[in-house]
Amino acid sequence: MNIDEKIEEAARLRKAMDEETHDLKKQIVELGWQVENIEEPYLEKINRLEDEIKEEVLESGKKYKHALADVSYRKGYKRASWDTKKLDGYATAHPEIKEFKKETEVKPSSSIKWL
């Protein structure tokens, strides 16, 4: 089977799969909306309570343990990042910094976008 035949067969199978699952997918979407409508009032209250809990833990500066939940605390810190393009330019004039650069090879890949 050549590549054209493989593409045509894969497309045929996708179409058959879509036709067979179409009604079920519609039902799943409808059920998803129903679930969201039920969850919405609960989630509003849950999110408010969780925000209050997190704020109290942040103010205390300590983690909190409960039988139903562990609330972690991570102190703030400074994060550093580097501008790779600028450093590569700098490395042209100062090649001694190149020993600190780590490179990883990303293998080529291919993907199919079905139309």
ABEGO torsion letter per residue (X at the ends): XBAAAAAAAAAAAAAAAAAAAAAAAAAAAAAAAAAAAAAAAAAAAAAAAAAAAAAAAAAAGBBBBBAABBBBBBBBBBBBBBBAAAAAAAAAABAAAAAABBBBBBBBBBBBBBX
